[in-house]
Amino acid sequence: MKPIYSVPLRLPSLLLFLVGFMLTGMALGGVLSAVVGSKVYGLSLEQINSVIANPAPEHTPMLMWLNSISQLTTFLLPAVVFWLMFGGHSVMSFRRPAAVFLVVPVLWILSASPVIDALSWVNDALIPAGSWLESVALPSEERAMQLTHLFLSSHEQLGYVPLVLAIALIPAVCEEVVFRGVLQPVLMKGTGNVHVAILISSVLFSAIHLQLYGFLPRLVLGAGLGYLAWWSGSLWAPIIAHFMNNALGIAIYQYTNGSLEAETPMLVQFALLALFAGLTYLLMKKKMPQLPIQ
């Protein structure tokens, strides 16, 4: 399909357009959330804001709807609009990859757990107790954790299918399409360096979640997803890995009866670290075609 705007643009202009589309999508999501809250749940705008600020179990269905709307309008919709406008500068490739590109993402995510746990500890240590940084970061982190526990404990109220869709599948598709499907290839083309492009897109991927306590683990996760996209030549690889990461969190929460961490024997952790190191080296060094520019 021929893009609407065919005149080549420089990297700053493309990034400005993408940011503008995302901000517009975010505003649209706010409007749609207000409509859903009003028409479906009979709440005023002030009541909706109060529910978002102080989530409770009885509000879980509405909050999950609002979260999904936000994902679709803030990430997926801007990526589609960007592709329609500047198709030659972006990547929207869902071509079917070889079987190895479907297996490796699962193995990489499973083996990354010890590294993610270690980085979480380092991340926490970098925010001193009682510091101004903690006073800034802790309230948003506590609210995010409250919302996460609220969603993960809602399977009895909503069932597992809506839970997996809202927590695992929709975020995986929406976030990967915009970060690995649009932003990363735009940066690759603009900088001429795949590693720089993956690093920048990973930093932005982590920062946009507005959770300073999880910044380092999410940064490494984003980098791995970026290399999976580049290595496989398909968005399916990072989407599968992202989905597995989120679904694994749901499974651990259910298995441990309310915890987001599971104890792993030391020998298993060493085996996972070895597998993680090998797969990461493979992803960074394997000479594969870059994501096809359409």
Secondary structure, 3 states (H helix, E strand, C coil): CCCCCCCCCCHHHHHHHHHHHHHHHHHHHHHHHHHHHHHCCCCCHHHHHHHHHCCCHHHHHHHHHHHHHHHHHHHHHHHHHHHHHCHHHCCCCCCCCCCHHHHHHHHHHHHCHHHHHHHHHHHHHCCCCCCHHHHHHHHHHHHHHHHHHHHHCCHHHHCHHHHHHHHHHHHHHHHHHHHHHHHHHHHHHHHCCHHHHHHHHHHHHHHCCCCHHHHHHHHHHHHHHHHHHHHHCCCHHHHHHHHHHHHHHHHHHHHCCCCCCCCCCHHHHHHHHHHHHHHHHHHHHCCCCCCCCC
